[in-house]
Amino acid sequence: MLYYTSQSESARAGDASEEEASQPTPLVANIPEGANSDSRTLYAFILGRVYTLSLAEVIQVLGTLAVDFRVKTVAPEIALIETTEKLKIGALQDRLGGTIKIVEIIDTLNRRQKDWPSDLLKDYLDFNILRDKYLAQGSTGKTQIGVSIYIMDPEIRIPFSEPKRVATLLKKYLQSHEISVRFVMPEPPSTNLPSVVVTNNNLLEKGAEFVILLGKQNLSIGKTLSVQDFEDYGRRDYQRPFRDLKMGMLPPKVAQIMINMANLKKGEHMLDPFCGGGTILQEALLMDINAVGSDIDVNAIRGAESNLAWFRNRYNIPFGRYQILKLDAASELTREFKPDNFDAIVTEGWLGPLYGSFPKESEIKKNFKDILEVYLKAFGQFSQVLKKNGTVVISLPAYRQEKDRYVFMPTLDFIEKLGYIRQDPIPLETLEKYKFLKVTDRKTIIYDRKDQVVAREIVIIKLQ
């Protein structure tokens, strides 16, 4: 059985000459050092709980959209991204399943070790700066302001009361100009606001979420431009007419991330050959990707048809954008589809039985054996209906024994034997620089929850 704890240093370093042929096109564009700094914009992407997967998605999507950017720095919760153009924040936020907020960084101040944010802001802030750079324009009624402080280095410790001290400072400048203001504070021990609080208090429309990124040597100040629409994700998950726990419940956010990792563009064609209730299909449709789903289970087909009929009406999806078929992915795809038919395959097959506790080794071996038998045949089918250089993004089961220790499918060698190459989900130079990023020796990323025994191993593969 194959276990994973953390990626080895040797695996990360590798031999550049041996790896070169298997590397994807670099996604991080180099911004010339001599470029005019006034033309650059610095954004903080506040990442989701599985931050490695969230970062991989941000890098991939910006590359897909041909944005000229570079990753300036990364912390477990945050990716600072510098661009040479303003981003279309609303559309970008809607597309990113793993990003909680997008913040525009407005200023950065030098910091000594003993300086807290409230100390530094005394010499920086005044009413004009607050009004012109941070507050929402044209709002009426009482101004609503939230304060969030994110820590860029795990060695930094700040008092839980620091957001309140910052709020007191902001209040002083605003009330001096007779502006009525209400502050929304994080609940200790947290020093930052969750997206639901930002949304429910209308902070972006009625004032601002004032955001501070606290590093060892500097302090960056910004305002939140967008937050994840948690209500819409809830609709896309829980309001669908068909749900079946036995088939597995892929969260829409994870489906969205997997599609984004496939580098699909608007109008391209995607196949989900184990479509289940259609979660991946619906998320593809929201991205204007043409989607085909198939499954061998007639109940899954009926469920997917019901869900997508509801989804099409709810989200005004045009007719003819998707198709659902009853097919055996192990033997019938080439009968139904022409060669080179799809730009990408994004799918989650059977993850095995649901478990409340860690199963016996014999059960795990049997589950992997059953799954591997299907995939050996299915990947042969995939290679014939997928375009050359097309991408497969697939979720495989990984059994969690304890924190950061998993039992994986014993081998992925069959992938290479069938003409595929596994892709690095994050550029190697980024992995080398930020050792806390969690990518396995198999070039995969784990998505799990604390209450889950069976985690998801996200694998990205390209057809040669």
HELIX and SHEET records of a PDB file:
HELIX    1   1 GLU A    9  ALA A   13  1                                   5    
HELIX    2   2 ALA A   16  GLU A   19  1                                   4    
HELIX    3   3 GLU A   20  SER A   22  5                                   3    
HELIX    4   4 SER A   37  SER A   39  5                                   3    
HELIX    5   5 TYR A   51  THR A   64  1                                  14    
HELIX    6   6 ILE A   89  ARG A   95  1                                   7    
HELIX    7   7 PRO A  117  LYS A  122  1                                   6    
HELIX    8   8 PHE A  127  ILE A  129  1                                   3    
HELIX    9   9 LEU A  130  TYR A  134  3                                   5    
HELIX   10  10 GLU A  162  GLN A  175  1                                  14    
HELIX   11  11 SER A  195  ASN A  200  1                                   6    
HELIX   12  12 LEU A  203  LYS A  206  1                                   4    
HELIX   13  13 PHE A  230  TYR A  238  1                                   9    
HELIX   14  14 LEU A  245  MET A  247  5                                   3    
HELIX   15  15 PRO A  252  MET A  261  1                                  10    
HELIX   16  16 THR A  279  LEU A  286  1                                   8    
HELIX   17  17 VAL A  298  TYR A  315  1                                  18    
HELIX   18  18 LEU A  333  GLU A  336  1                                   4    
HELIX   19  19 GLU A  361  VAL A  385  1                                  25    
HELIX   20  20 ASP A  413  LYS A  417  1                                   5    
HELIX   21  21 LEU A  428  LYS A  433  1                                   6    
SHEET    1   A 7 LEU A   2  TYR A   4  0                                        
SHEET    2   A 7 ARG A 405  PHE A 408 -1                                        
SHEET    3   A 7 LEU A 386  GLU A 402 -1                                        
SHEET    4   A 7 PHE A 342  GLU A 348  1                                        
SHEET    5   A 7 HIS A 269  ASP A 272  1                                        
SHEET    6   A 7 ASN A 290  ASP A 295  1                                        
SHEET    7   A 7 TYR A 322  LYS A 326  1                                        
SHEET    1   B 5 LEU A   2  TYR A   4  0                                        
SHEET    2   B 5 ARG A 405  PHE A 408 -1                                        
SHEET    3   B 5 LEU A 386  GLU A 402 -1                                        
SHEET    4   B 5 VAL A 454  LEU A 463 -1                                        
SHEET    5   B 5 TYR A 420  ARG A 422 -1                                        
SHEET    1   C 5 LEU A   2  TYR A   4  0                                        
SHEET    2   C 5 ARG A 405  PHE A 408 -1                                        
SHEET    3   C 5 LEU A 386  GLU A 402 -1                                        
SHEET    4   C 5 VAL A 454  LEU A 463 -1                                        
SHEET    5   C 5 ILE A 445  TYR A 447 -1                                        
SHEET    1   D 8 PHE A  69  ALA A  75  0                                        
SHEET    2   D 8 ILE A  78  THR A  83 -1                                        
SHEET    3   D 8 THR A  41  LEU A  47 -1                                        
SHEET    4   D 8 THR A  99  ASN A 110 -1                                        
SHEET    5   D 8 ASN A 218  VAL A 227 -1                                        
SHEET    6   D 8 GLY A 207  LEU A 214 -1                                        
SHEET    7   D 8 THR A 143  ILE A 151  1                                        
SHEET    8   D 8 VAL A 181  VAL A 184  1                                        
END                                                                             
